[in-house]
Amino acid sequence: MNQIDVTVADGKVSVNIDKLKMGKQKQAKIEWQLKTDGYTFPSDGIVIPGNDGQFSDFRVNGSGRTFSCVDANTNSKDYKYDVKVIDRNGTPYELDPTIQNEGP
């Protein structure tokens, strides 16, 4: 499993891995863990706008504190994605890092 830590400070979302390199893993689970109290992932907490079937099984877990998906990783392509978290008032905070597939 590939884990990315997500934090929020001064109204800005950040991740500990700006470009997740998938190597040769197939059907690899990616999990984002929210480390800052007072925030959760909504149902669209991770969106991959250019998803061409590589990513599936998007789900919020752990009372909104984790979000996961599965990467088929059958190509060599970079995917920008959107991370969205919300605070207790429902205010969204967003960031757009990258997943780098390194398939066959």
Phi and psi restraints in degrees (range 20) as a CNS / XPLOR table:
assign (resid 1 and name C) (resid 2 and name N)
       (resid 2 and name CA) (resid 2 and name C) 1.0 -106.8 20.0 2
assign (resid 2 and name N) (resid 2 and name CA)
       (resid 2 and name C) (resid 3 and name N) 1.0 123.8 20.0 2
assign (resid 2 and name C) (resid 3 and name N)
       (resid 3 and name CA) (resid 3 and name C) 1.0 -113.4 20.0 2
assign (resid 3 and name N) (resid 3 and name CA)
       (resid 3 and name C) (resid 4 and name N) 1.0 135.0 20.0 2
assign (resid 3 and name C) (resid 4 and name N)
       (resid 4 and name CA) (resid 4 and name C) 1.0 -122.3 20.0 2
assign (resid 4 and name N) (resid 4 and name CA)
       (resid 4 and name C) (resid 5 and name N) 1.0 127.2 20.0 2
assign (resid 4 and name C) (resid 5 and name N)
       (resid 5 and name CA) (resid 5 and name C) 1.0 -88.7 20.0 2
assign (resid 5 and name N) (resid 5 and name CA)
       (resid 5 and name C) (resid 6 and name N) 1.0 133.8 20.0 2
assign (resid 5 and name C) (resid 6 and name N)
       (resid 6 and name CA) (resid 6 and name C) 1.0 -115.9 20.0 2
assign (resid 6 and name N) (resid 6 and name CA)
       (resid 6 and name C) (resid 7 and name N) 1.0 130.5 20.0 2
assign (resid 6 and name C) (resid 7 and name N)
       (resid 7 and name CA) (resid 7 and name C) 1.0 -130.2 20.0 2
assign (resid 7 and name N) (resid 7 and name CA)
       (resid 7 and name C) (resid 8 and name N) 1.0 159.5 20.0 2
assign (resid 7 and name C) (resid 8 and name N)
       (resid 8 and name CA) (resid 8 and name C) 1.0 -129.4 20.0 2
assign (resid 8 and name N) (resid 8 and name CA)
       (resid 8 and name C) (resid 9 and name N) 1.0 128.3 20.0 2
assign (resid 8 and name C) (resid 9 and name N)
       (resid 9 and name CA) (resid 9 and name C) 1.0 -144.3 20.0 2
assign (resid 9 and name N) (resid 9 and name CA)
       (resid 9 and name C) (resid 10 and name N) 1.0 132.1 20.0 2
assign (resid 9 and name C) (resid 10 and name N)
       (resid 10 and name CA) (resid 10 and name C) 1.0 52.2 20.0 2
assign (resid 10 and name N) (resid 10 and name CA)
       (resid 10 and name C) (resid 11 and name N) 1.0 39.5 20.0 2
assign (resid 10 and name C) (resid 11 and name N)
       (resid 11 and name CA) (resid 11 and name C) 1.0 76.5 20.0 2
assign (resid 11 and name N) (resid 11 and name CA)
       (resid 11 and name C) (resid 12 and name N) 1.0 10.5 20.0 2
assign (resid 11 and name C) (resid 12 and name N)
       (resid 12 and name CA) (resid 12 and name C) 1.0 -119.8 20.0 2
assign (resid 12 and name N) (resid 12 and name CA)
       (resid 12 and name C) (resid 13 and name N) 1.0 133.9 20.0 2
assign (resid 12 and name C) (resid 13 and name N)
       (resid 13 and name CA) (resid 13 and name C) 1.0 -87.1 20.0 2
assign (resid 13 and name N) (resid 13 and name CA)
       (resid 13 and name C) (resid 14 and name N) 1.0 141.3 20.0 2
assign (resid 13 and name C) (resid 14 and name N)
       (resid 14 and name CA) (resid 14 and name C) 1.0 -141.3 20.0 2
assign (resid 14 and name N) (resid 14 and name CA)
       (resid 14 and name C) (resid 15 and name N) 1.0 157.5 20.0 2
assign (resid 14 and name C) (resid 15 and name N)
       (resid 15 and name CA) (resid 15 and name C) 1.0 -124.4 20.0 2
assign (resid 15 and name N) (resid 15 and name CA)
       (resid 15 and name C) (resid 16 and name N) 1.0 153.1 20.0 2
assign (resid 15 and name C) (resid 16 and name N)
       (resid 16 and name CA) (resid 16 and name C) 1.0 -81.1 20.0 2
assign (resid 16 and name N) (resid 16 and name CA)
       (resid 16 and name C) (resid 17 and name N) 1.0 -10.8 20.0 2
assign (resid 16 and name C) (resid 17 and name N)
       (resid 17 and name CA) (resid 17 and name C) 1.0 -130.2 20.0 2
assign (resid 17 and name N) (resid 17 and name CA)
       (resid 17 and name C) (resid 18 and name N) 1.0 107.3 20.0 2
assign (resid 17 and name C) (resid 18 and name N)
       (resid 18 and name CA) (resid 18 and name C) 1.0 -72.0 20.0 2
assign (resid 18 and name N) (resid 18 and name CA)
       (resid 18 and name C) (resid 19 and name N) 1.0 -33.1 20.0 2
assign (resid 18 and name C) (resid 19 and name N)
       (resid 19 and name CA) (resid 19 and name C) 1.0 -133.9 20.0 2
assign (resid 19 and name N) (resid 19 and name CA)
       (resid 19 and name C) (resid 20 and name N) 1.0 102.6 20.0 2
assign (resid 19 and name C) (resid 20 and name N)
       (resid 20 and name CA) (resid 20 and name C) 1.0 -78.1 20.0 2
assign (resid 20 and name N) (resid 20 and name CA)
       (resid 20 and name C) (resid 21 and name N) 1.0 117.4 20.0 2
assign (resid 20 and name C) (resid 21 and name N)
       (resid 21 and name CA) (resid 21 and name C) 1.0 -95.5 20.0 2
assign (resid 21 and name N) (resid 21 and name CA)
       (resid 21 and name C) (resid 22 and name N) 1.0 122.0 20.0 2
assign (resid 21 and name C) (resid 22 and name N)
       (resid 22 and name CA) (resid 22 and name C) 1.0 -86.8 20.0 2
assign (resid 22 and name N) (resid 22 and name CA)
       (resid 22 and name C) (resid 23 and name N) 1.0 -11.8 20.0 2
assign (resid 22 and name C) (resid 23 and name N)
       (resid 23 and name CA) (resid 23 and name C) 1.0 60.2 20.0 2
assign (resid 23 and name N) (resid 23 and name CA)
       (resid 23 and name C) (resid 24 and name N) 1.0 -141.1 20.0 2
assign (resid 23 and name C) (resid 24 and name N)
       (resid 24 and name CA) (resid 24 and name C) 1.0 -103.4 20.0 2
assign (resid 24 and name N) (resid 24 and name CA)
       (resid 24 and name C) (resid 25 and name N) 1.0 10.1 20.0 2
assign (resid 24 and name C) (resid 25 and name N)
       (resid 25 and name CA) (resid 25 and name C) 1.0 -59.8 20.0 2
assign (resid 25 and name N) (resid 25 and name CA)
       (resid 25 and name C) (resid 26 and name N) 1.0 137.5 20.0 2
assign (resid 25 and name C) (resid 26 and name N)
       (resid 26 and name CA) (resid 26 and name C) 1.0 -112.4 20.0 2
assign (resid 26 and name N) (resid 26 and name CA)
       (resid 26 and name C) (resid 27 and name N) 1.0 144.5 20.0 2
assign (resid 26 and name C) (resid 27 and name N)
       (resid 27 and name CA) (resid 27 and name C) 1.0 49.9 20.0 2
assign (resid 27 and name N) (resid 27 and name CA)
       (resid 27 and name C) (resid 28 and name N) 1.0 46.5 20.0 2
assign (resid 27 and name C) (resid 28 and name N)
       (resid 28 and name CA) (resid 28 and name C) 1.0 -87.5 20.0 2
assign (resid 28 and name N) (resid 28 and name CA)
       (resid 28 and name C) (resid 29 and name N) 1.0 134.6 20.0 2
assign (resid 28 and name C) (resid 29 and name N)
       (resid 29 and name CA) (resid 29 and name C) 1.0 -79.8 20.0 2
assign (resid 29 and name N) (resid 29 and name CA)
       (resid 29 and name C) (resid 30 and name N) 1.0 135.6 20.0 2
assign (resid 29 and name C) (resid 30 and name N)
       (resid 30 and name CA) (resid 30 and name C) 1.0 -116.0 20.0 2
assign (resid 30 and name N) (resid 30 and name CA)
       (resid 30 and name C) (resid 31 and name N) 1.0 132.5 20.0 2
assign (resid 30 and name C) (resid 31 and name N)
       (resid 31 and name CA) (resid 31 and name C) 1.0 -129.5 20.0 2
assign (resid 31 and name N) (resid 31 and name CA)
       (resid 31 and name C) (resid 32 and name N) 1.0 129.2 20.0 2
assign (resid 31 and name C) (resid 32 and name N)
       (resid 32 and name CA) (resid 32 and name C) 1.0 -101.7 20.0 2
assign (resid 32 and name N) (resid 32 and name CA)
       (resid 32 and name C) (resid 33 and name N) 1.0 127.8 20.0 2
assign (resid 32 and name C) (resid 33 and name N)
       (resid 33 and name CA) (resid 33 and name C) 1.0 -114.2 20.0 2
assign (resid 33 and name N) (resid 33 and name CA)
       (resid 33 and name C) (resid 34 and name N) 1.0 123.2 20.0 2
assign (resid 33 and name C) (resid 34 and name N)
       (resid 34 and name CA) (resid 34 and name C) 1.0 -82.1 20.0 2
assign (resid 34 and name N) (resid 34 and name CA)
       (resid 34 and name C) (resid 35 and name N) 1.0 119.1 20.0 2
assign (resid 34 and name C) (resid 35 and name N)
       (resid 35 and name CA) (resid 35 and name C) 1.0 -99.7 20.0 2
assign (resid 35 and name N) (resid 35 and name CA)
       (resid 35 and name C) (resid 36 and name N) 1.0 -9.0 20.0 2
assign (resid 35 and name C) (resid 36 and name N)
       (resid 36 and name CA) (resid 36 and name C) 1.0 -100.3 20.0 2
assign (resid 36 and name N) (resid 36 and name CA)
       (resid 36 and name C) (resid 37 and name N) 1.0 125.2 20.0 2
assign (resid 36 and name C) (resid 37 and name N)
       (resid 37 and name CA) (resid 37 and name C) 1.0 -64.5 20.0 2
assign (resid 37 and name N) (resid 37 and name CA)
       (resid 37 and name C) (resid 38 and name N) 1.0 150.6 20.0 2
assign (resid 37 and name C) (resid 38 and name N)
       (resid 38 and name CA) (resid 38 and name C) 1.0 90.6 20.0 2
assign (resid 38 and name N) (resid 38 and name CA)
       (resid 38 and name C) (resid 39 and name N) 1.0 1.9 20.0 2
assign (resid 38 and name C) (resid 39 and name N)
       (resid 39 and name CA) (resid 39 and name C) 1.0 -129.0 20.0 2
assign (resid 39 and name N) (resid 39 and name CA)
       (resid 39 and name C) (resid 40 and name N) 1.0 152.4 20.0 2
assign (resid 39 and name C) (resid 40 and name N)
       (resid 40 and name CA) (resid 40 and name C) 1.0 -141.3 20.0 2
assign (resid 40 and name N) (resid 40 and name CA)
       (resid 40 and name C) (resid 41 and name N) 1.0 163.3 20.0 2
assign (resid 40 and name C) (resid 41 and name N)
       (resid 41 and name CA) (resid 41 and name C) 1.0 -86.6 20.0 2
assign (resid 41 and name N) (resid 41 and name CA)
       (resid 41 and name C) (resid 42 and name N) 1.0 132.2 20.0 2
assign (resid 41 and name C) (resid 42 and name N)
       (resid 42 and name CA) (resid 42 and name C) 1.0 -78.9 20.0 2
assign (resid 42 and name N) (resid 42 and name CA)
       (resid 42 and name C) (resid 43 and name N) 1.0 178.7 20.0 2
assign (resid 42 and name C) (resid 43 and name N)
       (resid 43 and name CA) (resid 43 and name C) 1.0 -62.4 20.0 2
assign (resid 43 and name N) (resid 43 and name CA)
       (resid 43 and name C) (resid 44 and name N) 1.0 -24.1 20.0 2
assign (resid 43 and name C) (resid 44 and name N)
       (resid 44 and name CA) (resid 44 and name C) 1.0 -106.8 20.0 2
assign (resid 44 and name N) (resid 44 and name CA)
       (resid 44 and name C) (resid 45 and name N) 1.0 38.5 20.0 2
assign (resid 44 and name C) (resid 45 and name N)
       (resid 45 and name CA) (resid 45 and name C) 1.0 -64.0 20.0 2
assign (resid 45 and name N) (resid 45 and name CA)
       (resid 45 and name C) (resid 46 and name N) 1.0 -29.8 20.0 2
assign (resid 45 and name C) (resid 46 and name N)
       (resid 46 and name CA) (resid 46 and name C) 1.0 -128.1 20.0 2
assign (resid 46 and name N) (resid 46 and name CA)
       (resid 46 and name C) (resid 47 and name N) 1.0 123.3 20.0 2
assign (resid 46 and name C) (resid 47 and name N)
       (resid 47 and name CA) (resid 47 and name C) 1.0 -130.0 20.0 2
assign (resid 47 and name N) (resid 47 and name CA)
       (resid 47 and name C) (resid 48 and name N) 1.0 132.6 20.0 2
assign (resid 47 and name C) (resid 48 and name N)
       (resid 48 and name CA) (resid 48 and name C) 1.0 -114.7 20.0 2
assign (resid 48 and name N) (resid 48 and name CA)
       (resid 48 and name C) (resid 49 and name N) 1.0 94.5 20.0 2
assign (resid 48 and name C) (resid 49 and name N)
       (resid 49 and name CA) (resid 49 and name C) 1.0 -55.9 20.0 2
assign (resid 49 and name N) (resid 49 and name CA)
       (resid 49 and name C) (resid 50 and name N) 1.0 -36.0 20.0 2
assign (resid 49 and name C) (resid 50 and name N)
       (resid 50 and name CA) (resid 50 and name C) 1.0 -93.2 20.0 2
assign (resid 50 and name N) (resid 50 and name CA)
       (resid 50 and name C) (resid 51 and name N) 1.0 20.0 20.0 2
assign (resid 50 and name C) (resid 51 and name N)
       (resid 51 and name CA) (resid 51 and name C) 1.0 -61.1 20.0 2
assign (resid 51 and name N) (resid 51 and name CA)
       (resid 51 and name C) (resid 52 and name N) 1.0 114.9 20.0 2
assign (resid 51 and name C) (resid 52 and name N)
       (resid 52 and name CA) (resid 52 and name C) 1.0 -107.8 20.0 2
assign (resid 52 and name N) (resid 52 and name CA)
       (resid 52 and name C) (resid 53 and name N) 1.0 35.0 20.0 2
assign (resid 52 and name C) (resid 53 and name N)
       (resid 53 and name CA) (resid 53 and name C) 1.0 96.9 20.0 2
assign (resid 53 and name N) (resid 53 and name CA)
       (resid 53 and name C) (resid 54 and name N) 1.0 -1.0 20.0 2
assign (resid 53 and name C) (resid 54 and name N)
       (resid 54 and name CA) (resid 54 and name C) 1.0 -73.4 20.0 2
assign (resid 54 and name N) (resid 54 and name CA)
       (resid 54 and name C) (resid 55 and name N) 1.0 -29.2 20.0 2
assign (resid 54 and name C) (resid 55 and name N)
       (resid 55 and name CA) (resid 55 and name C) 1.0 -115.7 20.0 2
assign (resid 55 and name N) (resid 55 and name CA)
       (resid 55 and name C) (resid 56 and name N) 1.0 135.9 20.0 2
assign (resid 55 and name C) (resid 56 and name N)
       (resid 56 and name CA) (resid 56 and name C) 1.0 -148.0 20.0 2
assign (resid 56 and name N) (resid 56 and name CA)
       (resid 56 and name C) (resid 57 and name N) 1.0 178.5 20.0 2
assign (resid 56 and name C) (resid 57 and name N)
       (resid 57 and name CA) (resid 57 and name C) 1.0 56.1 20.0 2
assign (resid 57 and name N) (resid 57 and name CA)
       (resid 57 and name C) (resid 58 and name N) 1.0 47.5 20.0 2
assign (resid 57 and name C) (resid 58 and name N)
       (resid 58 and name CA) (resid 58 and name C) 1.0 -72.5 20.0 2
assign (resid 58 and name N) (resid 58 and name CA)
       (resid 58 and name C) (resid 59 and name N) 1.0 130.6 20.0 2
assign (resid 58 and name C) (resid 59 and name N)
       (resid 59 and name CA) (resid 59 and name C) 1.0 -157.8 20.0 2
assign (resid 59 and name N) (resid 59 and name CA)
       (resid 59 and name C) (resid 60 and name N) 1.0 147.2 20.0 2
assign (resid 59 and name C) (resid 60 and name N)
       (resid 60 and name CA) (resid 60 and name C) 1.0 -91.0 20.0 2
assign (resid 60 and name N) (resid 60 and name CA)
       (resid 60 and name C) (resid 61 and name N) 1.0 135.7 20.0 2
assign (resid 60 and name C) (resid 61 and name N)
       (resid 61 and name CA) (resid 61 and name C) 1.0 -129.7 20.0 2
assign (resid 61 and name N) (resid 61 and name CA)
       (resid 61 and name C) (resid 62 and name N) 1.0 173.3 20.0 2
assign (resid 61 and name C) (resid 62 and name N)
       (resid 62 and name CA) (resid 62 and name C) 1.0 52.8 20.0 2
assign (resid 62 and name N) (resid 62 and name CA)
       (resid 62 and name C) (resid 63 and name N) 1.0 50.3 20.0 2
assign (resid 62 and name C) (resid 63 and name N)
       (resid 63 and name CA) (resid 63 and name C) 1.0 56.8 20.0 2
assign (resid 63 and name N) (resid 63 and name CA)
       (resid 63 and name C) (resid 64 and name N) 1.0 34.0 20.0 2
assign (resid 63 and name C) (resid 64 and name N)
       (resid 64 and name CA) (resid 64 and name C) 1.0 85.7 20.0 2
assign (resid 64 and name N) (resid 64 and name CA)
       (resid 64 and name C) (resid 65 and name N) 1.0 4.8 20.0 2
assign (resid 64 and name C) (resid 65 and name N)
       (resid 65 and name CA) (resid 65 and name C) 1.0 -90.2 20.0 2
assign (resid 65 and name N) (resid 65 and name CA)
       (resid 65 and name C) (resid 66 and name N) 1.0 -16.8 20.0 2
assign (resid 65 and name C) (resid 66 and name N)
       (resid 66 and name CA) (resid 66 and name C) 1.0 -132.4 20.0 2
assign (resid 66 and name N) (resid 66 and name CA)
       (resid 66 and name C) (resid 67 and name N) 1.0 154.4 20.0 2
assign (resid 66 and name C) (resid 67 and name N)
       (resid 67 and name CA) (resid 67 and name C) 1.0 -137.5 20.0 2
assign (resid 67 and name N) (resid 67 and name CA)
       (resid 67 and name C) (resid 68 and name N) 1.0 139.5 20.0 2
assign (resid 67 and name C) (resid 68 and name N)
       (resid 68 and name CA) (resid 68 and name C) 1.0 -139.1 20.0 2
assign (resid 68 and name N) (resid 68 and name CA)
       (resid 68 and name C) (resid 69 and name N) 1.0 161.0 20.0 2
assign (resid 68 and name C) (resid 69 and name N)
       (resid 69 and name CA) (resid 69 and name C) 1.0 -154.4 20.0 2
assign (resid 69 and name N) (resid 69 and name CA)
       (resid 69 and name C) (resid 70 and name N) 1.0 173.6 20.0 2
assign (resid 69 and name C) (resid 70 and name N)
       (resid 70 and name CA) (resid 70 and name C) 1.0 -117.6 20.0 2
assign (resid 70 and name N) (resid 70 and name CA)
       (resid 70 and name C) (resid 71 and name N) 1.0 133.8 20.0 2
assign (resid 70 and name C) (resid 71 and name N)
       (resid 71 and name CA) (resid 71 and name C) 1.0 -107.5 20.0 2
assign (resid 71 and name N) (resid 71 and name CA)
       (resid 71 and name C) (resid 72 and name N) 1.0 117.2 20.0 2
assign (resid 71 and name C) (resid 72 and name N)
       (resid 72 and name CA) (resid 72 and name C) 1.0 -63.4 20.0 2
assign (resid 72 and name N) (resid 72 and name CA)
       (resid 72 and name C) (resid 73 and name N) 1.0 -36.0 20.0 2
assign (resid 72 and name C) (resid 73 and name N)
       (resid 73 and name CA) (resid 73 and name C) 1.0 53.3 20.0 2
assign (resid 73 and name N) (resid 73 and name CA)
       (resid 73 and name C) (resid 74 and name N) 1.0 53.6 20.0 2
assign (resid 73 and name C) (resid 74 and name N)
       (resid 74 and name CA) (resid 74 and name C) 1.0 -108.5 20.0 2
assign (resid 74 and name N) (resid 74 and name CA)
       (resid 74 and name C) (resid 75 and name N) 1.0 13.9 20.0 2
assign (resid 74 and name C) (resid 75 and name N)
       (resid 75 and name CA) (resid 75 and name C) 1.0 -140.8 20.0 2
assign (resid 75 and name N) (resid 75 and name CA)
       (resid 75 and name C) (resid 76 and name N) 1.0 178.1 20.0 2
assign (resid 75 and name C) (resid 76 and name N)
       (resid 76 and name CA) (resid 76 and name C) 1.0 -118.1 20.0 2
assign (resid 76 and name N) (resid 76 and name CA)
       (resid 76 and name C) (resid 77 and name N) 1.0 88.6 20.0 2
assign (resid 76 and name C) (resid 77 and name N)
       (resid 77 and name CA) (resid 77 and name C) 1.0 -149.6 20.0 2
assign (resid 77 and name N) (resid 77 and name CA)
       (resid 77 and name C) (resid 78 and name N) 1.0 146.7 20.0 2
assign (resid 77 and name C) (resid 78 and name N)
       (resid 78 and name CA) (resid 78 and name C) 1.0 -92.2 20.0 2
assign (resid 78 and name N) (resid 78 and name CA)
       (resid 78 and name C) (resid 79 and name N) 1.0 141.9 20.0 2
assign (resid 78 and name C) (resid 79 and name N)
       (resid 79 and name CA) (resid 79 and name C) 1.0 -126.1 20.0 2
assign (resid 79 and name N) (resid 79 and name CA)
       (resid 79 and name C) (resid 80 and name N) 1.0 114.4 20.0 2
assign (resid 79 and name C) (resid 80 and name N)
       (resid 80 and name CA) (resid 80 and name C) 1.0 -71.2 20.0 2
assign (resid 80 and name N) (resid 80 and name CA)
       (resid 80 and name C) (resid 81 and name N) 1.0 144.4 20.0 2
assign (resid 80 and name C) (resid 81 and name N)
       (resid 81 and name CA) (resid 81 and name C) 1.0 -140.5 20.0 2
assign (resid 81 and name N) (resid 81 and name CA)
       (resid 81 and name C) (resid 82 and name N) 1.0 161.2 20.0 2
assign (resid 81 and name C) (resid 82 and name N)
       (resid 82 and name CA) (resid 82 and name C) 1.0 -107.7 20.0 2
assign (resid 82 and name N) (resid 82 and name CA)
       (resid 82 and name C) (resid 83 and name N) 1.0 131.2 20.0 2
assign (resid 82 and name C) (resid 83 and name N)
       (resid 83 and name CA) (resid 83 and name C) 1.0 -106.6 20.0 2
assign (resid 83 and name N) (resid 83 and name CA)
       (resid 83 and name C) (resid 84 and name N) 1.0 128.1 20.0 2
assign (resid 83 and name C) (resid 84 and name N)
       (resid 84 and name CA) (resid 84 and name C) 1.0 -129.1 20.0 2
assign (resid 84 and name N) (resid 84 and name CA)
       (resid 84 and name C) (resid 85 and name N) 1.0 130.6 20.0 2
assign (resid 84 and name C) (resid 85 and name N)
       (resid 85 and name CA) (resid 85 and name C) 1.0 -126.8 20.0 2
assign (resid 85 and name N) (resid 85 and name CA)
       (resid 85 and name C) (resid 86 and name N) 1.0 157.6 20.0 2
assign (resid 85 and name C) (resid 86 and name N)
       (resid 86 and name CA) (resid 86 and name C) 1.0 -125.1 20.0 2
assign (resid 86 and name N) (resid 86 and name CA)
       (resid 86 and name C) (resid 87 and name N) 1.0 149.9 20.0 2
assign (resid 86 and name C) (resid 87 and name N)
       (resid 87 and name CA) (resid 87 and name C) 1.0 -88.9 20.0 2
assign (resid 87 and name N) (resid 87 and name CA)
       (resid 87 and name C) (resid 88 and name N) 1.0 -176.5 20.0 2
assign (resid 87 and name C) (resid 88 and name N)
       (resid 88 and name CA) (resid 88 and name C) 1.0 -61.7 20.0 2
assign (resid 88 and name N) (resid 88 and name CA)
       (resid 88 and name C) (resid 89 and name N) 1.0 -22.8 20.0 2
assign (resid 88 and name C) (resid 89 and name N)
       (resid 89 and name CA) (resid 89 and name C) 1.0 -90.7 20.0 2
assign (resid 89 and name N) (resid 89 and name CA)
       (resid 89 and name C) (resid 90 and name N) 1.0 -2.0 20.0 2
assign (resid 89 and name C) (resid 90 and name N)
       (resid 90 and name CA) (resid 90 and name C) 1.0 87.7 20.0 2
assign (resid 90 and name N) (resid 90 and name CA)
       (resid 90 and name C) (resid 91 and name N) 1.0 6.9 20.0 2
assign (resid 90 and name C) (resid 91 and name N)
       (resid 91 and name CA) (resid 91 and name C) 1.0 -73.4 20.0 2
assign (resid 91 and name N) (resid 91 and name CA)
       (resid 91 and name C) (resid 92 and name N) 1.0 126.3 20.0 2
assign (resid 91 and name C) (resid 92 and name N)
       (resid 92 and name CA) (resid 92 and name C) 1.0 -84.4 20.0 2
assign (resid 92 and name N) (resid 92 and name CA)
       (resid 92 and name C) (resid 93 and name N) 1.0 149.1 20.0 2
assign (resid 92 and name C) (resid 93 and name N)
       (resid 93 and name CA) (resid 93 and name C) 1.0 -133.0 20.0 2
assign (resid 93 and name N) (resid 93 and name CA)
       (resid 93 and name C) (resid 94 and name N) 1.0 134.2 20.0 2
assign (resid 93 and name C) (resid 94 and name N)
       (resid 94 and name CA) (resid 94 and name C) 1.0 -132.8 20.0 2
assign (resid 94 and name N) (resid 94 and name CA)
       (resid 94 and name C) (resid 95 and name N) 1.0 159.8 20.0 2
assign (resid 94 and name C) (resid 95 and name N)
       (resid 95 and name CA) (resid 95 and name C) 1.0 -152.4 20.0 2
assign (resid 95 and name N) (resid 95 and name CA)
       (resid 95 and name C) (resid 96 and name N) 1.0 155.8 20.0 2
assign (resid 95 and name C) (resid 96 and name N)
       (resid 96 and name CA) (resid 96 and name C) 1.0 -132.5 20.0 2
assign (resid 96 and name N) (resid 96 and name CA)
       (resid 96 and name C) (resid 97 and name N) 1.0 79.7 20.0 2
assign (resid 96 and name C) (resid 97 and name N)
       (resid 97 and name CA) (resid 97 and name C) 1.0 -81.4 20.0 2
assign (resid 97 and name N) (resid 97 and name CA)
       (resid 97 and name C) (resid 98 and name N) 1.0 -163.7 20.0 2
assign (resid 97 and name C) (resid 98 and name N)
       (resid 98 and name CA) (resid 98 and name C) 1.0 -134.9 20.0 2
assign (resid 98 and name N) (resid 98 and name CA)
       (resid 98 and name C) (resid 99 and name N) 1.0 146.5 20.0 2
assign (resid 98 and name C) (resid 99 and name N)
       (resid 99 and name CA) (resid 99 and name C) 1.0 -112.5 20.0 2
assign (resid 99 and name N) (resid 99 and name CA)
       (resid 99 and name C) (resid 100 and name N) 1.0 130.0 20.0 2
assign (resid 99 and name C) (resid 100 and name N)
       (resid 100 and name CA) (resid 100 and name C) 1.0 -109.0 20.0 2
assign (resid 100 and name N) (resid 100 and name CA)
       (resid 100 and name C) (resid 101 and name N) 1.0 105.1 20.0 2
assign (resid 100 and name C) (resid 101 and name N)
       (resid 101 and name CA) (resid 101 and name C) 1.0 -74.9 20.0 2
assign (resid 101 and name N) (resid 101 and name CA)
       (resid 101 and name C) (resid 102 and name N) 1.0 139.5 20.0 2
assign (resid 101 and name C) (resid 102 and name N)
       (resid 102 and name CA) (resid 102 and name C) 1.0 -132.8 20.0 2
assign (resid 102 and name N) (resid 102 and name CA)
       (resid 102 and name C) (resid 103 and name N) 1.0 43.0 20.0 2
assign (resid 102 and name C) (resid 103 and name N)
       (resid 103 and name CA) (resid 103 and name C) 1.0 -61.6 20.0 2
assign (resid 103 and name N) (resid 103 and name CA)
       (resid 103 and name C) (resid 104 and name N) 1.0 -161.4 20.0 2
